[in-house]
Amino acid sequence: MKNLKKLIPLAIAGVALASVLTAGNPSTIKVRPFGKDRNGEEVTAYTLTNAKGMKVEIINYGGIVTRIYAPDRNGKLADVVLGYENIEKYIEATPYFGALIGRVGNRIDKGEFELDGEKYTLVRNNFPTEEGCHLHGGTYGFDKVLWKSQPYISGNEASLKLWYTSVDGEEGYPGTLKVKVIYTLTNKNELKIQYFAETDKATPVNLTNHSYFNLRGEGNGDILGHVLMLNADNMTPVDAGLIPTGEITPVEGTPFDFTTPTAIGARVNQEDEQLKFGLGYDHNWVLNKGEGGMTLAASVYEPESGRFMEVFTEEPGIQFYGGNFLDGTNIGKKGIPYEYRTGFCLETQHFPDSINQPNFPSTVLRPGEKYETTTIYKFSTK
Ligand code: GLA
């Protein structure tokens, strides 16, 4: 009877029972209700478990990664991402914990741009200066909408497919954009995120995921002792409004040089104009791409637990944000307030404000083109 109860929701959600039931140590997907969104629509949580016992929970509201249970060097699992235990808190206030970000991740200067001779004005929802800018897709970006969802198991790996149609004019953007994201938890302890999009009118697109990591376990202190490597010789400096100046500058000799693994806290409080603007690290690094394709963008080592995370991406840039705006007002899953710098983000992306920066790689997607990009967060130990 117990087993039957377990299988019913899986069958309803369309998971192939045969895959769930295979012998050995298979990947599984557990489905549970996660409350209702602001429109009264049902939200669902999917727990993907792989053959090694690693677990990732994702909800179809905002495509939010709510939990990642990764092993430490003794095999002990801890939840290494910041987030909430219920939907109400995500609806009430979140600094994008775990969410899918779009239509354009990061900032667009004053929320304005010109494309094919037409001027567009987006929602301004972020105000580092009085003028403000458009941040992470606007007031109701992809992080705050309900995605259609379909879990499945293929090749003994658990995936969740999410899709969403962003209508023409949403948050000010041109064209109807059809977006699809596939999360896969591989048996190599990788969380793979594949992003796809198509449009019927030229529009900027820059999708990412905004997970906040703490490899000591969420709610377990700050992240300053994490040792970070960024595979980037250059960065895009910003002005006081956190908008890129358009320059691409070498990191060598600055607190932004993470080409040699260095503790996040080692230089974060140094006297430096860029650190002042970001209130710490909140910048885009220009990844060393070599031949291009999927390359190692970053790695993070947490010495106490031994947890090691590597980030691979096809994107040209990465925003490393050190949790400078966390101030204890967001109470986490265990009831512990998320204080200053207790989580960090590694958002793979095209550079901020690219739509207004002709020398940055283009974020424009045109009808007939296919937007396709993959990022992998890989967990291991040392
Ligand atoms: C991004 C931005 C930061 C901040 C966070 C959310 O990482 O670059 O400035 O807005 O999102 O708090």
Boltz pocket constraint, residues with backbone or C-beta under 6 A from the ligand:
constraints:
  - pocket:
      binder: B
      contacts: [[A, 95], [A, 96], [A, 106], [A, 135], [A, 242], [A, 282], [A, 319], [A, 321], [A, 325], [A, 345]]
      max_distance: 6.0
